[in-house]
Amino acid sequence: MTETLEAPGLAIDDATADRLFRTARTVTTFAESDVTDEQLAAVYDLIKWGPTQMNVSPLRVLVVRTPEARARLVAHMPEGNQERVTNAPVTLVLAYDPEFHERLDVLIPHMPGAREIFAGDADVRADVARKSALLQAGYLIVGLRAAGLSAGPMNGLYDGIDAEFFAENGWKGLLVVNVSSAEGADTTRPRAPRLSFEDAAQIV
Amino acid sequence: MTETLEAPGLAIDDATADRLFRTARTVTTFAESDVTDEQLAAVYDLIKWGPTQMNVSPLRVLVVRTPEARARLVAHMPEGNQERVTNAPVTLVLAYDPEFHERLDVLIPHMPGAREIFAGDADVRADVARKSALLQAGYLIVGLRAAGLSAGPMNGLYDGIDAEFFAENGWKGLLVVNVSSAEGADTTRPRAPRLSFEDAAQIV
């Protein structure tokens, strides 16, 4: 049992609001402890329920764990991000599947023609997949934190990553995320400011 | 005090995991109760802390509340989505600001030249802004749920929306989200399946 004070205006408790958003940081140094595939599966099984366009669910996840795979990924990171990938317990490459329509028989059973809507136009598919997969990447970053993990999202050199890892399955890389236990992970500088609601929103 | 049983593999309690992801649904019918600007500000003040590339924070939010503004938005929705916008207590147009670099003096104080990195290339800015704003849109959908609200994300006709609402500030629409109190909101059909971790992930 934990004391659950609700954060002002929220329906979740203060500690959870901190864990998911308010004190969570993009980590650049990592805990020594392992991050298991079971932990990553628990994160996925949580965030897979987040909404995507028509439920197309195009996010795919490459889990980079072995020293060999890590070295292949480091070779396709900008120089400033190489050390982090080298040091992280595990690194995810978040990607989208441009052939997501081949799974719509499973994902959209209530609309038997769903596959055909997307089958003819690869450009439309790439737009739809990229957009929904980035929403899912947002859910996944929150989900990692919900599992007691910290996320260190950053960009890779995606042409190289796609050629190195996705030549067969055709996935397209979107984001690289170092993952560590939250406890023991850290960041480099004080939290930078954000825009206020008044600055970022307009009410009509 | 609430009993806080942790969900398997997670560091948040079961009820919160349900609220944020597992039982939350994309709503299509709405509670009669109002959604206040204060509630929306609390959501924004939670999710503004989520990570974006270099902290560029390009997400902008148009809050469509008055009957007049609602009618202007409905005119730029696909026919199948018009009734939902008409009936929702409040609807958000999530957008990105292609001129986000003009705020980087505030957002990236530790890197004085940050504005200039983006000032010269509008295409790069659009790519960066769209990508980070979609991550933020993912955070926002989770944040609405964290505030006891339900989200109904869907697509609008963005060329028309941009011309109608963003002619002056230059924002670019990305997603339209109906918002309602979770209690009293509902959805139309049973939850569709998702891909398993084994289907969506590859471990190397």
Interface residues (C-beta under 8 A of the other chain):
Chain A: M1 T2 E3 T4 A7 P8 G9 L10 A11 I12 D13 T16 A17 R19 L20 F21 R22 A24 T26 D37 E38 Q39 L40 A41 A42 V43 Y44 D45 L46 I47 K48 W49 G50 P51 Q53 N55 S57 L59 R60 V61 L62 V63 V64 R65 T66 A69 R103 V106 L107 I108 P109 H110 K131 L134 L135 Q136 A137 G138 Y139 I141 V142 G143 A146 A147 G148 A151 P153 N155 F165 N169 L174 L175 A182 R189 R191 A192 P193 R194 L195 F197 D199 A200 A201 Q202 I203 V204
Chain B: M1 T2 E3 T4 A7 P8 G9 L10 A11 I12 D13 T16 A17 R19 L20 F21 R22 A24 T26 D37 E38 Q39 L40 A41 A42 V43 Y44 D45 L46 I47 K48 W49 G50 P51 Q53 N55 S57 L59 R60 V61 L62 V63 V64 R65 T66 A69 R103 V106 L107 I108 P109 H110 K131 L134 L135 Q136 A137 G138 Y139 I141 V142 G143 A146 A147 G148 A151 P153 N155 F165 N169 L174 L175 A182 R189 R191 A192 P193 R194 L195 F197 D199 A200 A201 Q202 I203 V204
